[in-house]
Amino acid sequence: MDNLPKIEMSFILTGKENYLSEITKALAIEPSRIKKKEEFRVAEYASFMWEFTTGKQHSKSVDFQSEELLKLFRGKEEVIVKLVNSYNLKPDLVVIIHAEIGDGPEINLSKEIIKFAAEIEAEIGFDVYFY
């Protein structure tokens, strides 16, 4: 099990103003992490960030982490879109993979996660680290 890649998937909302508590209240989900503007090292990228993450998990496929996110956020698409439009937020889904060279995971996105991302107008990013 320890040799399996570690995969983490995050749903992130960022914005220039501090609406972190409003996001938490509207979604009724506690974030895994929040970050305020002053915590960013590079001023040009500074924003307020609300993030929910699956945390690093040993897995052979990205699908497992995307399903975990969908269980929490499916059905909240209208709420997310309202937050994005009301507070000028940017939604993102980010997949982070840590794997040994030659033992990467299956990087497959289900129709459901693609549909969810499209409905909330989120970009999907991948950070892949091979050792």
N, CA, C and O of each residue as an XYZ file, in Angstrom:
524
protein
N       0.819     -1.202      0.000
C       0.000      0.000      0.000
C       0.855      1.253      0.000
O       0.492      2.235     -0.648
N       1.985      1.252      0.710
C       2.828      2.434      0.783
C       3.452      2.786     -0.562
O       3.851      3.932     -0.773
N       3.544      1.816     -1.479
C       4.142      2.089     -2.776
C       3.158      2.716     -3.758
O       3.556      3.191     -4.821
N       1.880      2.719     -3.405
C       0.900      3.354     -4.279
C       1.130      4.864     -4.288
O       1.604      5.432     -3.303
N       0.794      5.505     -5.399
C       0.915      6.968     -5.434
C       0.027      7.612     -4.363
O      -0.987      7.042     -3.961
N       0.411      8.776     -3.921
C      -0.414      9.559     -3.008
C      -1.127     10.614     -3.847
O      -0.499     11.378     -4.580
N      -2.446     10.638     -3.724
C      -3.258     11.557     -4.517
C      -4.105     12.400     -3.572
O      -4.651     11.911     -2.584
N      -4.193     13.668     -3.906
C      -5.005     14.615     -3.139
C      -5.807     15.428     -4.139
O      -5.278     15.831     -5.176
N      -7.082     15.676     -3.841
C      -7.897     16.518     -4.705
C      -8.526     17.602     -3.852
O      -9.037     17.336     -2.765
N      -8.485     18.825     -4.355
C      -9.004     19.967     -3.610
C     -10.029     20.745     -4.419
O      -9.934     20.863     -5.641
N     -11.010     21.271     -3.700
C     -11.950     22.246     -4.253
C     -11.583     23.566     -3.602
O     -11.553     23.672     -2.376
N     -11.303     24.574     -4.421
C     -10.797     25.850     -3.910
C     -11.622     27.007     -4.466
O     -11.952     27.042     -5.651
N     -11.945     27.944     -3.594
C     -12.567     29.212     -3.992
C     -11.626     30.326     -3.570
O     -11.224     30.400     -2.409
N     -11.272     31.197     -4.516
C     -10.399     32.324     -4.191
C     -11.059     33.623     -4.611
O     -11.858     33.667     -5.546
N     -10.703     34.682     -3.894
C     -11.237     36.002     -4.204
C     -10.386     37.090     -3.586
O      -9.538     36.830     -2.732
N     -10.623     38.303     -4.027
C      -9.840     39.453     -3.552
C     -10.344     40.017     -2.224
O      -9.619     40.736     -1.537
N     -11.581     39.692     -1.867
C     -12.154     40.173     -0.603
C     -12.372     38.995      0.343
O     -12.451     37.848     -0.095
N     -12.471     39.284      1.647
C     -12.597     38.240      2.654
C     -14.066     37.850      2.858
O     -14.799     38.495      3.609
N     -14.472     36.782      2.173
C     -15.808     36.215      2.344
C     -15.713     34.784      2.863
O     -16.611     33.976      2.624
N     -14.634     34.469      3.568
C     -14.384     33.094      4.007
C     -15.495     32.555      4.901
O     -15.926     31.416      4.720
N     -15.959     33.334      5.846
C     -17.020     32.846      6.737
C     -18.347     32.705      5.996
O     -19.124     31.799      6.295
N     -18.617     33.587      5.036
C     -19.839     33.491      4.244
C     -19.845     32.222      3.392
O     -20.883     31.581      3.225
N     -18.680     31.868      2.856
C     -18.560     30.643      2.058
C     -18.844     29.431      2.933
O     -19.628     28.558      2.560
N     -18.208     29.378      4.094
C     -18.386     28.252      5.016
C     -19.855     28.108      5.416
O     -20.395     27.002      5.435
N     -20.485     29.214      5.728
C     -21.890     29.193      6.146
C     -22.792     28.724      5.004
O     -23.668     27.884      5.216
N     -22.590     29.252      3.807
C     -23.442     28.901      2.669
C     -23.292     27.435      2.269
O     -24.276     26.786      1.916
N     -22.071     26.912      2.320
C     -21.831     25.523      1.920
C     -22.107     24.535      3.054
O     -22.308     23.346      2.809
N     -22.116     25.026      4.285
C     -22.296     24.177      5.476
C     -21.229     23.080      5.518
O     -21.496     21.943      5.908
N     -20.024     23.451      5.109
C     -18.874     22.550      5.122
C     -17.699     23.326      5.691
O     -17.419     24.441      5.252
N     -17.016     22.749      6.656
C     -15.824     23.388      7.198
C     -14.665     23.198      6.224
O     -14.441     22.087      5.742
N     -13.932     24.262      5.930
C     -12.800     24.115      5.017
C     -11.658     23.336      5.675
O     -11.511     23.334      6.897
N     -10.870     22.690      4.856
C      -9.657     22.031      5.350
C      -8.603     23.072      5.671
O      -7.765     22.895      6.555
N      -8.675     24.185      4.909
C      -7.678     25.237      5.082
C      -8.237     26.539      4.517
O      -8.952     26.547      3.515
N      -7.898     27.624      5.176
C      -8.150     28.946      4.625
C      -6.815     29.684      4.593
O      -5.907     29.401      5.375
N      -6.723     30.611      3.694
C      -5.498     31.406      3.595
C      -5.914     32.846      3.323
O      -6.764     33.117      2.474
N      -5.303     33.752      4.055
C      -5.609     35.172      3.881
C      -4.533     35.826      3.031
O      -3.421     35.313      2.908
N      -4.879     36.962      2.450
C      -3.968     37.673      1.545
C      -2.571     37.833      2.108
O      -1.582     37.609      1.410
N      -2.491     38.217      3.358
C      -1.188     38.509      3.964
C      -0.313     37.261      4.132
O       0.878     37.380      4.416
N      -0.882     36.084      3.962
C      -0.109     34.844      4.084
C       0.602     34.450      2.792
O       1.455     33.562      2.806
N       0.265     35.092      1.683
C       0.907     34.782      0.408
C       2.258     35.485      0.331
O       2.390     36.640      0.735
N       3.245     34.791     -0.184
C       4.594     35.359     -0.297
C       4.721     36.351     -1.441
O       5.470     37.324     -1.349
N       3.990     36.104     -2.517
C       4.067     36.967     -3.700
C       2.790     37.800     -3.764
O       1.694     37.258     -3.910
N       2.934     39.107     -3.656
C       1.787     40.015     -3.565
C       0.849     39.905     -4.762
O      -0.366     40.022     -4.599
N       1.388     39.681     -5.966
C       0.550     39.607     -7.171
C      -0.436     38.444     -7.113
O      -1.495     38.495     -7.738
N      -0.090     37.396     -6.364
C      -0.942     36.212     -6.279
C      -1.773     36.186     -5.004
O      -2.509     35.230     -4.763
N      -1.662     37.212     -4.198
C      -2.352     37.247     -2.910
C      -3.864     37.312     -3.098
O      -4.377     38.117     -3.875
N      -4.554     36.457     -2.379
C      -6.011     36.446     -2.397
C      -6.480     35.741     -1.122
O      -5.676     35.233     -0.341
N      -7.776     35.727     -0.940
C      -8.348     34.956      0.147
C      -8.720     33.602     -0.432
O      -9.318     33.533     -1.506
N      -8.374     32.521      0.266
C      -8.576     31.187     -0.276
C      -9.324     30.300      0.718
O      -8.944     30.180      1.883
N     -10.395     29.685      0.226
C     -11.164     28.698      0.978
C     -10.927     27.363      0.286
O     -11.183     27.234     -0.911
N     -10.440     26.366      1.023
C     -10.086     25.094      0.397
C     -10.627     23.913      1.192
O     -10.520     23.858      2.417
N     -11.213     22.969      0.457
C     -11.534     21.674      1.033
C     -10.718     20.645      0.276
O     -10.734     20.631     -0.955
N     -10.009     19.790      0.984
C      -9.160     18.793      0.345
C      -9.442     17.405      0.897
O      -9.851     17.243      2.047
N      -9.215     16.413      0.055
C      -9.356     15.024      0.496
C      -8.171     14.615      1.353
O      -8.233     13.608      2.058
N      -7.091     15.386      1.298
C      -5.854     14.992      1.954
C      -5.159     13.941      1.104
O      -5.779     13.315      0.245
N      -3.867     13.750      1.348
C      -3.107     12.760      0.577
C      -3.568     11.358      0.950
O      -3.612     10.987      2.123
N      -3.907     10.597     -0.071
C      -4.354      9.224      0.135
C      -3.629      8.311     -0.842
O      -3.419      8.671     -2.000
N      -3.249      7.134     -0.373
C      -2.657      6.146     -1.273
C      -3.745      5.649     -2.209
O      -4.791      5.180     -1.760
N      -3.500      5.750     -3.507
C      -4.518      5.373     -4.475
C      -3.888      5.111     -5.831
O      -2.823      5.647     -6.137
N      -4.527      4.305     -6.630
C      -4.033      4.014     -7.979
C      -4.809      4.776     -9.040
O      -4.490      4.691    -10.226
N      -5.853      5.542     -8.609
C      -6.667      6.280     -9.567
C      -7.188      7.576     -8.954
O      -7.533      7.620     -7.773
N      -7.242      8.608     -9.749
C      -7.766      9.910     -9.336
C      -9.268      9.835     -9.056
O      -9.799     10.645     -8.297
N      -9.942      8.877     -9.660
C     -11.397      8.744     -9.498
C     -11.838      8.639     -8.046
O     -12.893      9.159     -7.684
N     -11.045      7.974     -7.208
C     -11.439      7.796     -5.816
C     -11.549      9.142     -5.097
O     -12.495      9.366     -4.342
N     -10.596     10.026     -5.327
C     -10.620     11.335     -4.677
C     -11.730     12.221     -5.258
O     -12.373     12.968     -4.520
N     -11.956     12.141     -6.570
C     -13.022     12.955     -7.157
C     -14.387     12.521     -6.630
O     -15.260     13.359     -6.404
N     -14.576     11.223     -6.433
C     -15.834     10.731     -5.860
C     -16.030     11.256     -4.441
O     -17.146     11.592     -4.046
N     -14.951     11.325     -3.686
C     -15.029     11.839     -2.320
C     -15.492     13.300     -2.308
O     -16.324     13.686     -1.487
N     -14.951     14.104     -3.220
C     -15.381     15.508     -3.319
C     -16.833     15.605     -3.761
O     -17.602     16.398     -3.217
N     -17.206     14.800     -4.744
C     -18.581     14.849     -5.249
C     -19.595     14.491     -4.167
O     -20.682     15.067     -4.134
N     -19.266     13.565     -3.295
C     -20.181     13.190     -2.215
C     -20.538     14.397     -1.354
O     -21.670     14.521     -0.886
N     -19.575     15.278     -1.151
C     -19.810     16.466     -0.318
C     -20.453     17.627     -1.078
O     -21.326     18.311     -0.545
N     -20.023     17.847     -2.316
C     -20.411     19.061     -3.027
C     -21.507     18.874     -4.075
O     -22.080     19.858     -4.542
N     -21.807     17.635     -4.450
C     -22.889     17.401     -5.410
C     -24.196     17.869     -4.782
O     -24.478     17.577     -3.620
N     -24.977     18.586     -5.548
C     -26.218     19.157     -5.033
C     -26.043     20.577     -4.519
O     -27.025     21.248     -4.200
N     -24.805     21.037     -4.438
C     -24.523     22.402     -3.975
C     -24.068     23.300     -5.124
O     -23.565     24.401     -4.898
N     -24.246     22.825     -6.356
C     -23.773     23.593     -7.509
C     -24.395     24.983     -7.573
O     -23.694     25.959     -7.842
N     -25.706     25.090     -7.330
C     -26.371     26.403     -7.379
C     -25.825     27.333     -6.303
O     -25.634     28.524     -6.547
N     -25.575     26.796     -5.122
C     -25.015     27.594     -4.024
C     -23.621     28.089     -4.411
O     -23.287     29.251     -4.183
N     -22.816     27.214     -4.993
C     -21.453     27.590     -5.392
C     -21.490     28.671     -6.463
O     -20.752     29.653     -6.377
N     -22.335     28.502     -7.465
C     -22.442     29.497     -8.542
C     -22.899     30.840     -7.977
O     -22.409     31.890     -8.393
N     -23.834     30.807     -7.035
C     -24.298     32.056     -6.403
C     -23.154     32.728     -5.648
O     -22.983     33.944     -5.738
N     -22.369     31.946     -4.905
C     -21.209     32.493     -4.187
C     -20.204     33.100     -5.171
O     -19.711     34.209     -4.968
N     -19.912     32.356     -6.232
C     -18.943     32.808     -7.235
C     -19.388     34.137     -7.845
O     -18.588     35.062     -7.983
N     -20.664     34.226     -8.206
C     -21.174     35.445     -8.844
C     -21.330     36.600     -7.861
O     -21.021     37.744     -8.194
N     -21.806     36.309     -6.657
C     -22.036     37.369     -5.665
C     -20.742     37.979     -5.143
O     -20.667     39.188     -4.923
N     -19.715     37.138     -4.944
C     -18.488     37.591     -4.314
C     -17.296     37.625     -5.264
O     -16.157     37.807     -4.833
N     -17.561     37.448     -6.558
C     -16.492     37.487     -7.570
C     -15.360     36.504     -7.227
O     -14.188     36.873     -7.156
N     -15.753     35.251     -7.018
C     -14.802     34.210     -6.648
C     -14.380     33.397     -7.864
O     -15.067     33.379     -8.885
N     -13.248     32.730     -7.738
C     -12.750     31.845     -8.784
C     -12.732     30.422     -8.228
O     -12.020     30.144     -7.264
N     -13.521     29.509     -8.838
C     -13.513     28.125     -8.379
C     -12.467     27.292     -9.129
O     -12.270     27.463    -10.332
N     -11.813     26.408     -8.417
C     -10.817     25.514     -9.009
C     -10.925     24.133     -8.394
O     -11.265     23.985     -7.220
N     -10.634     23.132     -9.193
C     -10.416     21.780     -8.709
C      -8.959     21.478     -9.011
O      -8.500     21.673    -10.136
N      -8.232     21.002     -8.010
C      -6.806     20.729     -8.185
C      -6.511     19.301     -7.746
O      -6.899     18.872     -6.659
N      -5.814     18.573     -8.621
C      -5.383     17.208     -8.330
C      -3.878     17.247     -8.131
O      -3.144     17.717     -8.999
N      -3.414     16.748     -6.979
C      -1.985     16.705     -6.688
C      -1.588     15.240     -6.553
O      -2.178     14.480     -5.786
N      -0.567     14.870     -7.324
C      -0.123     13.475     -7.355
C       1.345     13.397     -6.972
O       2.177     14.122     -7.517
N       1.660     12.516     -6.033
C       3.041     12.201     -5.659
C       3.236     10.721     -5.970
O       2.529      9.870     -5.430
N       4.208     10.412     -6.852
C       4.399      9.016     -7.248
C       5.856      8.737     -7.573
O       6.641      9.640     -7.863
N       6.187      7.456     -7.515
C       7.513      7.037     -7.941
C       7.529      6.976     -9.468
O       6.518      6.649    -10.090
N       8.661      7.286    -10.061
C       8.803      7.230    -11.513
C       8.434      5.827    -11.974
O       8.917      4.834    -11.428
N       7.583      5.757    -12.973
C       7.158      4.474    -13.519
C       5.985      3.846    -12.791
O       5.528      2.770    -13.177
N       5.487      4.496    -11.742
C       4.374      3.927    -10.984
C       3.289      4.975    -10.744
O       2.725      5.066     -9.654
N       3.009      5.762    -11.782
C       1.991      6.795    -11.656
C       0.590      6.217    -11.635
O       0.383      5.074    -12.043
N      -0.365      6.987    -11.167
C      -1.748      6.516    -11.088
C      -2.474      6.693    -12.423
O      -1.970      7.314    -13.358
N      -3.648      6.133    -12.468
C      -4.555      6.370    -13.594
C      -5.109      7.777    -13.424
O      -5.689      8.107    -12.389
N      -4.928      8.595    -14.440
C      -5.446      9.967    -14.375
C      -6.650     10.029    -15.303
O      -6.540     10.345    -16.487
N      -7.788      9.719    -14.727
C      -9.034      9.649    -15.465
C     -10.066     10.471    -14.715
O     -10.260     10.279    -13.515
N     -10.722     11.373    -15.404
C     -11.774     12.166    -14.776
C     -13.123     11.638    -15.249
O     -13.373     11.531    -16.449
N     -13.981     11.312    -14.305
C     -15.307     10.793    -14.634
C     -16.174     11.882    -15.252
O     -15.904     13.074    -15.106
N     -17.214     11.448    -15.942
C     -18.180     12.404    -16.510
C     -18.784     13.259    -15.406
O     -19.070     14.439    -15.607
N     -18.976     12.652    -14.236
C     -19.606     13.368    -13.127
C     -18.746     14.531    -12.630
O     -19.271     15.613    -12.369
N     -17.436     14.326    -12.496
C     -16.576     15.409    -12.010
C     -16.418     16.482    -13.085
O     -16.319     17.667    -12.766
N     -16.394     16.077    -14.347
C     -16.323     17.054    -15.445
C     -17.608     17.879    -15.487
O     -17.562     19.097    -15.662
N     -18.747     17.219    -15.327
C     -20.034     17.928    -15.308
C     -20.085     18.902    -14.133
O     -20.503     20.049    -14.292
N     -19.659     18.443    -12.953
C     -19.642     19.308    -11.771
C     -18.767     20.535    -12.021
O     -19.185     21.661    -11.749
N     -17.555     20.323    -12.537
C     -16.635     21.442    -12.817
C     -17.257     22.408    -13.817
O     -17.139     23.623    -13.659
N     -17.918     21.881    -14.842
C     -18.545     22.745    -15.857
C     -19.686     23.553    -15.247
O     -19.832     24.740    -15.540
N     -20.486     22.923    -14.406
C     -21.632     23.614    -13.804
C     -21.205     24.765    -12.904
O     -21.900     25.778    -12.828
N     -20.081     24.627    -12.225
C     -19.626     25.702    -11.335
C     -18.558     26.571    -12.011
O     -17.992     27.475    -11.397
N     -18.297     26.275    -13.296
C     -17.325     27.014    -14.113
C     -15.926     26.992    -13.501
O     -15.230     28.007    -13.472
N     -15.528     25.814    -13.011
C     -14.209     25.647    -12.399
C     -13.194     25.136    -13.415
O     -13.525     24.365    -14.316
N     -11.980     25.575    -13.254
C     -10.868     25.002    -13.999
C     -10.373     23.798    -13.218
O     -10.536     23.725    -12.000
N      -9.764     22.850    -13.931
C      -9.195     21.667    -13.290
C      -7.693     21.690    -13.548
O      -7.251     21.741    -14.696
N      -6.919     21.652    -12.475
C      -5.455     21.683    -12.602
C      -4.839     20.424    -12.036
O      -5.415     19.761    -11.173
N      -3.656     20.107    -12.538
C      -2.912     18.934    -12.081
C      -1.503     19.345    -11.701
O      -0.811     20.017    -12.465
N      -1.091     18.936    -10.520
C       0.298     19.085    -10.073
C       0.813     17.665     -9.880
O       0.330     16.939     -9.012
N       1.788     17.272    -10.684
C       2.295     15.903    -10.630
C       3.770     15.945    -10.245
O       4.570     16.646    -10.863
N       4.109     15.181     -9.212
C       5.480     15.121     -8.708
C       5.960     13.671     -8.755
O       5.399     12.800     -8.090
N       7.002     13.423     -9.545
C       7.580     12.080     -9.620
C       8.934     12.101     -8.909
O       9.707     13.052     -9.028
N       9.195     11.035     -8.175
C      10.448     10.912     -7.414
C      11.202      9.698     -7.876
O      12.284      9.412     -7.364
